[in-house]
C-alpha cells in the first residue's frame, strides 16, 4: 500500500504542471459551454433524484422568460451587491463576521456568483477543498459570463422545493403559471424558502417564512423595485447608457 501511494505521489510531482493546465482548460471550457448551453442537470439534482421520492421538476428558461419581480427579490434577499462585486462581497463578509461574533446564529456571506459556482459545477458537500473550488469557479463565471447570465443561471438551478429546481418549475408547481407571470408576492414567497427549501414550504409558510417574505418585499421596494435591474444591465455586455429595455 505504501509503495502504491509513493508511486502516486511521484506521478503527481512529475506531472503536476500538466494536471494543472488540463484542469484550467477543462474548467474554462466547461464555463464557456454553459454560457451558451443550459446544464442538463447538476450533481445536487442527481443526489436528490437518488435519495428523494417524487417527480423531478426542472425546466431551464432564458433570462427574458423570468419575471423581473423574482430577479430583484433574489438579489434583495441573497446578494444586493451582485451588479457591483466581482464574485466575492467583502463588505457582506465583514458584516457576517461581526454578526456571528455577537450571536449564536451563523450568517453566511456567499454571493449569488458563489452559489451558482457551487450549484452548477461542484458537489453538495462542505469542505475547504470545495470552498476553494467555489471561489475559483465564481471568478471564472464573473470573468466569462455577464451579470444577467449569472442571475439567470441562479434562478434556473436553485433548489426551490422537494425535487423542484428552478423558477419555471417552482412557478408551475406552486402557482400553475410560467416564470414570467410571477407577481411580486409570489416571487417573494419562493425566494423566502431558498435558505432551506426542503425544510420550509412556499404554499404553507410558517411564521419564519411569512416574516421573511415580508422583509423581501420591503427590500424590493428599498432597491427601487424593477428599476434596480438597470444596475445589472450596466454591468452586463450592453451599452452603458442604453436603458430603453427598462423604461417605466
N, C-alpha and C positions, 0 to 999 in steps of 0.2 A: 504493500500500500504506500509506504514511504517512497519507494522507488518511482511509482507512478506519479505521485504528487510532485516529486522532484523533476520528472520529465515534463510535466505540465508547466511548472514554473520556468524551466529552461526554455520551453517553446514560447511562453509569454514574453520573456525577456528578449528573445531573439526576434519576435515578430510584433512587438507591441506597437511599433510605429505603423505597420501595415494594418493592424487591427484598428487603431485609432482613425486612420484615414478611411478605412472601409466603413466604420461606424458613422463618421461625418457624412460620407457620400450617401449612405443608405438613409440616414435621418433627414438630411436636407431634401433628398428626392421624395421621401415619404410626405414631408410637409408640403412640398410643391405640388404633388399629386392631389392632396386633399384641398388645396386651394381651388382646384378645378372640379374634382370628383368628390361627391359626398361619401363618407365612410359607410360601408355596408353594415358594420357592427363595431362594437368596442369590446374590450376584454371584460368590462363590467357587465355589459349586456349578456355575454356568453355565460358569465358566472351566475347571473340571475336566472337565465333560462334553465340552467342545470339544477339550481338549488330551490327554485320557487315554482309554485303551482299557478296555472292560469294561462291566459293568452298573451303572447308577446306583442306589444304595440310600438311601432317605430316607423315614422314616415317623414323623411327629410324634405323640407321645403326651403325655397330660396328666401333671401332677405326681404324682398318685396312682398312675399306672401305671409309675412308675420305682422301682427298688429303693432303699431307704434307704441301702444299703451304698455304692452308687456316688455318691449325693448327698454323703455325708460324705467319701468318698475324693477326690472332685473338689475339695471345699473344703479338705481336708487338704493336697492337693498344690498347688492353684492359688491359693487365696485363703482362708486361715483366718480372716480378719477380715471376711468377707462379711457376717455378721449385724450388724456394728458400724460399718463405714465408710459414707461417702456417695458412693461411686463411685471415690474416689482414696485409696489407702492410703499415707499419708505415712510411716508407720513402715517399711513394706516398701521404699519408695523410698530412705529413708535407709540401710537395711541393704544394699540393692543397690549403692548408690554406694560404700559402704565396702568391699564385697567386690570390686567391679570395680577399685578403686584398688590392691588387693593382688595381683590376679592378672590373667592374660591373658583368661580366660573372662568374657564379659559376661553378667551376670544381669539379667533384666528384673524389673519390679515391677507389671505390669499386673494389675488386679483382674479378677474374673470379669465385673463390670459393663462394664469397658472392652473385654474380649474379646467380650462379646455385642454391644456397640456396633459393634465392628469387623466381626464375622462377619455380623451381620444387616443393618446399614444402610450399610456402606461398601464400598469397593473393596479388593481384596487387593494393595495397593501401599504401600510405605513412603515417607512424605514428611511434612514438617512440616504441610502443609495437612490431610492425613488424620489426623494425630495430634491436631490441634486439633479437627477434627470428631468424632473419637473421644471426646474429653473432653466435648464438648458433648452428644453423644447419651448418654454414660454418665450425665451429670447428669439428662437427661430421663427415662431409664428408672428411675433411682433415685427420681425425684420422682413419676412416674406409674405405676410398677409396684410390686408387692410384692416382697420378697426371694425368696419362693418362686417367683414368676413369672420372676425373673431367672435363678435356678438351673435352673428347668425349661427355659427357652429355651436356656441354655448347653448343657445336656446333649442337647438335641434338634438343634442346628445345628452343633455342633463336628465337625470332620473327624476321623474315627477309623480311617481306612484309605483305600486307593485307591477312590475313588467311594463310600465308606461314610460317611454323615453321620448323626450322632445315635445315641443309646444303643439305641434299638429296632433299628435296622439293624445295629449292632455286635453286640448280643446274638444276633440271628438268624444273622448271618454267621459268627461265631466259636464260638458255643455252641449254636446251634439251639434257642433259647428266647426268651422275651419279656423285655423290660427289667425287669419287676417280679420276675422269677425269678432275677436275677443274685445270685451269692454274693459274699462279701467278697473272696475271692481272684480271682474273675473280674472283679469291679469294679476291683480294684487293677491287674490286668493291662491292662485297657482304658485306664484313666487314665494308666498308666505310659508309653504311647506318644504321649500328646497333644502333647508339645513338637514332635515331628516324625513325624506319623502316616504319612507316605509313606516315611520312612527306616526306622522301626522296625516290628516285627511283634508282634502280640498272641499269635499261635499259635506262633511260632518266635522267642522272645525271645533276644537275646544277653545278654552279661554285664551290660551297662549297664541294659537294661530289667528284667532279673531283680532286680538290686540296687535299682533304683528301685521296683519292685513291693513288695519287702520293706520299704523305707522308708515307702511309703504305708500299708501295713498297720500298721506301728508308729505312724505318725501318727494313723491311725484310732483306735487304742486310746488314744493320749495325749489325744485330744479327747473321750474318754468315749463313743466309738462313736456309735451312732444317737441317743443322748441329746443329742448336740450339736445335733440338729435342733430341740430346744426353743428354742435361742437364735434360730434362723432363724424359728421360729414366733412368737416375741415380736415380732420386727421386721416381721412381715407385718401384714395388717389384721385379725388375730384379737385376741381378748381377751387382755390382758396376763397373766392368771393362769389361763387355760384350757389345762392341759397334758394333758387327757384323751386327746387324739389320740396322745400319745406315752407312754402307760403301758407299763411293762415287762410 
